Amino acid sequence: MAVMRTFYKLGVVLLNRYVGKDVVLRLIGYFNRRFRFMNTVFVAYPATEEFTKAYGFERTLHLSKWNPWITGLFVQNGKVGLMTCITNLEHEFLSADSNERLKSLVAETEHIRQLVGASQKTFAGILPGVLYAKRMVTDTHEISVTVEAVARAVDNVLNISGYPQEAPIIVLGGMGFVGKRLVRRLNGREIHSVDLHNYDSFPISLKGTKTLIVNVSKKEALRDYMKYFWKELVILNEVYPPPHDTELTMISEIGCPLYHIVGVDAKAYPSFPSVYNGGIPCCAAWNAGADMKVVVRRLV
C-alpha cells in the first residue's frame, strides 16, 4: 500500500508539474465535448496537516497551495467528476490577507472547468460559504446537494433507529450557511435550531425523548454540547473530520448511537481518505434526483 501511494504521489507531481496540467485538461475537454461524460470539477483540501501528505511529497506540497492540482476522478450516476486538490488548511481561507488568493483560486478553477467543458465547479468544506460571503461565487451547487443529502440521511437514520418521522430534530449550526437551508428543507417537522454561540438555545426540555440531533456546523460542536446529550438521542454528523476516538468513547458511554454521513454513493479513483472511503463528499456530488444515494456509516 505504501509503495502504491508513493507511485500515486509521484504521478500527481509529474502530471501537474512536468507533463503540463493544461495539456491534460485540454485533452479531456476534447473528448468531453464529444461524449459529454464529465459533469463537474471539484476542489478539495485536506482537513489536517497530516492529510496533505496523501496528495504529494512534503517538498512539493507548496506547489499546490492556492493552485488546484489534478489528483483523480470519480464516477457518480454515470457521469465523471474531476478531482483536484489544494494543500491549504482552513485557517488560510479565513486570514485577513486571503482575498486575492481566493480570487485567484476561483479564477483558476473556472479556467479548469472551461478547459474540460464541465457544467459546474464545486468546492469542499467551508470554501463555498467563504466564497459566497465574499461574492466571489454566485452559485452554490455544493450546498444544495449537501442539504438534500443530509435531509435524505435524516429520513434513513430515523428509519434505522425505529424513530417516527415526526420525531423532534435538533440542528446544531441551524443559523449557519448550511444550517439555515437545511431547516427550510425540513420545513413541516419539529425543528429546533441551535445557535452555536448561545448555549441557551439548546432545547433541554426534550431530554429523555426520542430525538435526532444533526451536526452541520463544526467538528467541535458535538463535544461542546455533549453535556446536554441523553441516551434516547440519535446523532447524525455531517461535519468532517468526524469525532475522534475520545469523543466516540464519551458518546458511547452516554448510550447515543452516532451516524456519520460518508457522502454520496460513487466510485473515486483513488478513494477519498478516511471516513469518506466508500463514497464522495456531498459537496463534490451533483443532484441526480431519486438516483442519488446517500451513504451513512454508524460509528457508535
C-alpha positions in Angstrom: 0.0 0.0 0.0 2.8 2.4 0.9 4.5 1.7 -2.4 1.3 2.3 -4.4 0.8 5.6 -2.5 4.3 6.6 -3.4 3.8 5.9 -7.1 0.5 7.8 -6.9 2.1 10.9 -5.4 4.9 10.7 -8.0 2.3 10.5 -10.8 0.5 13.6 -9.4 3.7 15.6 -9.3 4.7 14.5 -12.8 1.3 15.2 -14.2 0.8 18.6 -12.8 4.4 19.9 -12.7 6.2 18.3 -15.7 3.7 16.9 -18.2 1.7 20.1 -18.1 -1.7 20.4 -16.4 -3.3 22.4 -19.2 -2.3 19.8 -21.9 -4.1 17.1 -20.0 -7.1 19.3 -19.3 -7.4 20.2 -23.0 -7.3 16.6 -24.0 -10.0 15.7 -21.5 -12.1 18.7 -22.8 -11.6 17.5 -26.4 -13.3 14.1 -25.6 -15.8 15.6 -23.2 -17.3 18.0 -25.7 -17.9 15.0 -28.0 -19.1 12.4 -25.5 -20.4 14.6 -22.5 -19.1 12.3 -19.8 -17.6 14.9 -17.3 -20.0 16.8 -15.2 -18.0 18.7 -12.5 -14.6 19.9 -11.3 -14.2 19.5 -7.6 -11.6 21.4 -5.5 -10.7 19.6 -2.2 -8.4 20.5 0.6 -7.0 18.4 3.5 -8.7 18.6 6.9 -5.4 18.4 8.7 -1.7 18.8 8.1 -1.4 15.0 8.1 -3.8 14.6 5.2 -1.8 17.0 3.0 0.8 14.2 2.7 -1.7 12.0 1.0 -1.5 14.1 -2.2 2.1 14.8 -2.6 5.6 14.7 -1.2 6.5 17.1 1.6 8.9 19.0 -0.5 6.3 19.6 -3.3 3.3 20.5 -1.2 3.9 24.2 -1.5 3.4 24.0 -5.3 -0.3 23.2 -4.9 -1.1 25.9 -2.4 -3.9 28.0 -3.9 -3.3 26.1 -7.1 -5.6 23.1 -7.8 -3.7 20.0 -8.9 -5.3 17.1 -10.7 -5.5 14.2 -8.3 -8.0 11.8 -9.7 -11.5 11.1 -11.0 -14.8 9.9 -9.6 -17.9 8.4 -11.2 -21.4 9.2 -9.8 -24.6 8.1 -11.5 -22.9 7.5 -14.8 -21.0 10.8 -15.0 -17.4 11.7 -14.2 -16.1 14.3 -11.9 -12.5 15.6 -12.0 -10.9 15.7 -8.5 -8.4 18.5 -7.8 -6.7 19.4 -4.6 -5.1 22.4 -2.9 -2.9 21.9 0.1 -4.2 24.8 2.1 -5.7 24.4 5.5 -9.0 26.1 6.6 -7.4 28.9 8.7 -5.7 30.2 5.5 -9.1 30.8 3.8 -10.1 32.9 6.8 -7.0 35.0 7.1 -7.3 38.8 6.6 -4.9 38.7 3.5 -6.6 35.8 1.7 -8.9 37.7 -0.6 -6.6 38.0 -3.6 -5.5 34.4 -3.3 -9.2 33.2 -3.1 -10.0 35.2 -6.2 -7.1 33.5 -8.0 -8.3 30.1 -6.8 -11.8 30.7 -8.2 -10.3 32.0 -11.5 -8.1 29.0 -11.9 -10.9 26.6 -11.1 -13.1 28.3 -13.6 -10.2 28.0 -16.1 -10.1 24.3 -15.5 -13.8 23.9 -15.8 -13.8 25.7 -19.2 -10.9 23.6 -20.5 -12.6 20.3 -19.7 -16.1 21.5 -20.6 -17.7 20.5 -17.3 -21.0 22.1 -16.4 -20.1 23.1 -12.8 -17.3 23.7 -10.4 -17.6 22.8 -6.7 -15.5 23.5 -3.6 -15.0 21.5 -0.4 -15.7 22.3 3.3 -16.0 25.9 4.3 -14.9 27.3 0.9 -18.4 27.6 -0.6 -19.6 29.7 2.3 -16.5 31.8 2.4 -16.5 32.4 -1.4 -20.3 33.2 -1.4 -20.0 35.6 1.5 -17.2 37.5 -0.3 -19.3 37.5 -3.5 -16.6 35.5 -5.4 -19.2 32.9 -6.5 -22.9 33.3 -7.0 -23.9 29.7 -7.4 -23.8 27.1 -4.6 -24.3 23.8 -6.2 -22.4 22.0 -3.4 -24.7 23.5 -0.7 -27.9 22.5 -2.4 -26.7 18.9 -2.9 -25.3 18.8 0.7 -28.7 19.9 2.1 -30.6 17.4 0.0 -28.2 14.6 1.1 -28.5 15.5 4.8 -32.3 15.6 4.5 -32.3 12.1 3.0 -29.9 10.9 5.6 -32.2 12.2 8.3 -35.0 10.0 6.9 -32.7 7.0 6.7 -31.4 7.3 10.3 -34.9 7.8 11.7 -36.0 4.6 9.9 -32.9 2.6 11.0 -33.4 3.8 14.6 -37.1 3.0 14.6 -38.0 6.6 15.4 -41.1 8.2 13.9 -40.5 10.7 11.0 -42.2 13.3 13.2 -39.6 13.0 15.9 -38.0 16.3 17.0 -34.9 17.3 15.2 -32.1 19.5 16.7 -29.9 21.2 14.1 -26.5 22.2 15.5 -25.5 25.2 13.5 -29.0 25.9 12.3 -28.2 29.5 11.9 -25.2 28.9 9.6 -24.7 28.8 5.9 -25.8 25.2 5.5 -28.0 25.0 8.6 -30.5 27.7 7.5 -31.0 25.9 4.2 -31.4 22.6 5.9 -34.0 24.0 8.4 -36.0 25.3 5.4 -35.7 21.9 3.6 -37.0 20.1 6.7 -40.0 22.5 6.9 -43.1 20.9 8.4 -41.2 19.0 11.1 -40.5 19.9 14.7 -37.1 21.6 14.2 -35.0 23.2 17.0 -32.3 25.4 15.5 -29.3 25.8 17.8 -27.1 28.8 17.6 -23.6 27.7 18.5 -22.8 31.0 20.2 -25.8 30.6 22.5 -26.0 27.6 24.8 -29.4 28.7 26.0 -30.8 27.9 22.5 -30.3 24.1 23.1 -33.8 22.6 23.8 -33.1 20.9 27.2 -36.8 20.3 27.5 -36.5 17.4 25.0 -34.3 15.4 27.3 -35.5 11.8 27.6 -37.5 11.9 24.3 -36.7 10.1 21.1 -34.9 12.9 19.2 -32.4 13.2 16.3 -29.6 15.8 16.5 -27.9 16.8 13.3 -24.5 18.5 13.3 -23.9 20.7 10.2 -21.7 23.2 11.9 -18.2 22.4 13.0 -16.3 19.4 14.4 -16.2 20.9 17.9 -20.0 21.3 18.2 -20.7 17.7 19.4 -18.0 18.0 22.0 -19.3 21.4 23.2 -22.9 20.3 23.5 -22.2 16.7 24.7 -23.1 17.7 28.3 -26.7 18.0 27.3 -27.0 14.6 25.5 -29.1 11.7 26.7 -29.4 8.0 25.7 -32.6 8.4 23.6 -30.8 10.9 21.4 -29.6 9.7 17.9 -26.7 11.7 16.5 -26.2 12.3 12.8 -22.9 14.1 11.9 -22.2 15.7 8.5 -19.1 17.6 9.5 -15.6 16.4 8.6 -13.4 15.2 10.2 -15.8 13.1 12.3 -15.4 12.8 16.1 -12.1 11.4 17.3 -11.7 8.3 19.5 -12.0 10.2 22.8 -15.3 11.8 21.8 -16.6 8.5 20.4 -15.9 6.9 23.8 -17.8 9.6 25.6 -20.8 9.3 23.3 -20.8 5.5 23.7 -20.8 6.0 27.5 -23.9 8.2 27.2 -25.5 5.5 25.1 -26.2 7.5 22.0 -25.8 5.9 18.6 -23.7 8.1 16.3 -24.0 8.0 12.5 -21.7 9.8 10.1 -22.6 10.9 6.5 -19.9 9.4 4.4 -21.2 11.2 1.4 -22.9 10.3 -1.9 -22.6 6.8 -3.4 -19.9 6.9 -6.1 -16.6 5.4 -7.1 -13.4 7.5 -6.6 -10.0 6.8 -8.2 -8.1 6.9 -5.9 -10.6 6.6 -3.0 -11.1 9.6 -0.7 -9.3 9.1 2.6 -10.6 8.1 6.0 -14.4 8.1 6.6 -15.1 9.3 3.0 -13.9 5.9 1.8 -16.9 4.2 0.0 -18.3 7.4 -1.4 -17.5 11.0 -2.3 -18.1 14.1 -0.2 -21.6 15.6 -0.6 -20.0 18.9 -1.8 -18.3 17.0 -4.7 -21.6 15.4 -6.0 -24.4 16.6 -8.2 -28.1 16.1 -7.6 -29.1 13.1 -9.7 -32.6 13.2 -8.3 -34.0 9.9 -7.0 -31.0 8.1 -8.2 -28.6 9.9 -5.9 -27.9 7.6 -2.9 -26.5 8.8 0.4 -24.0 6.7 2.3 -24.3 6.7 6.1 -22.0 4.8 8.4 -22.6 4.1 12.1 -19.6 5.0 14.2 -21.0 4.3 17.7 
